[in-house]
Amino acid sequence: MATTKAKYNIKAVSQLLGIQPGTLRAWERRYKMIRPSRNEAGHRLYTDDHVRILKWLMEKVNKGFTISQAVSLLESNEEAVSSSNHHSEHKSELDKIGDELLNSLLSFNENDAQRHLDHAFSLFTPETVAIDIIGPILVKVGDLWEENRITSAHEHFASQFIRSRVGMMLLSIPVDGMLPKALLVCGPNERHELGLLIFALFLKRKGYDVIYLGQSIAGGDIDIVIDEIEPTYMFMSCTLKKNIPITVRLAESLQKQYPDLKIGLGGYAYDRLSELDKKRIQPFIVGNSKKAWERWLQAT
């Protein structure tokens, strides 16, 4: 059964779940775990999916969790709120929106792309949209370009659109000054930064103070930045396999220079390494999925 039609106003949801309307509004503003649509009068409208998520959060709060803990648990294990059948529908909807967004981008149709992405944000958390919709699109666009099935113009248009939207999301998330600083930059000679941008969004959604530099910077400048901001973490990304050796050498050099700095390496290039090569640099490898990122952060 479809669950994406917005049909409940805030009063109905309040009565269904026993949550005060003011509490609902505050949760949405602060944690952005759902994003209801609005009717012509500007009033919130909720879907069955939204109600299911809110009910799950309320159950956790009633068991003693704070709302921030419940939201964190939701984002780290979203399948926990779904039955196997509904989880299938959930993934199907993600795939459908992803396919529609990709088709719009490859048709140079910015208005349709904006509409599909706005629809995704109305149903899912920003983190889910970035990791489960935008991330796979980046991989598909890269593969299509490498196979000469699309032009560089298609790749540039799609990349620029995604960079703009994810960048705006990153800037809109408040910083928790109590959590560690994380410095993010592409590895030497790297210009493809979108995967790193999605990882930056993931970290900032978890409350980390993210300093995002993007594309690789001039040799030697990274030492100046580290000395100035004194980050707890530093992450570098690689999408091109040929750039892995120099990035690993830089990571090893920085680790000796800053022994307390936690350094992570990520990006699709590392997936192409042999198991032997991966093993040699295993402590650095962050992975390319949300679960892998969570594990790496917990281990450090």
Helices and strands as residue ranges (DSSP letters): H 10-17, H 21-31, E 37-38, E 44-45, H 48-62, H 67-76, G 78-81, H 84-106, H 110-123, H 126-128, I 129-134, H 135-146, H 152-172, E 181-186, H 194-205, E 209-214, H 221-229, E 233-237, G 241-243, H 244-257, E 262-266, G 268-272, H 275-280, G 282-284, H 290-299
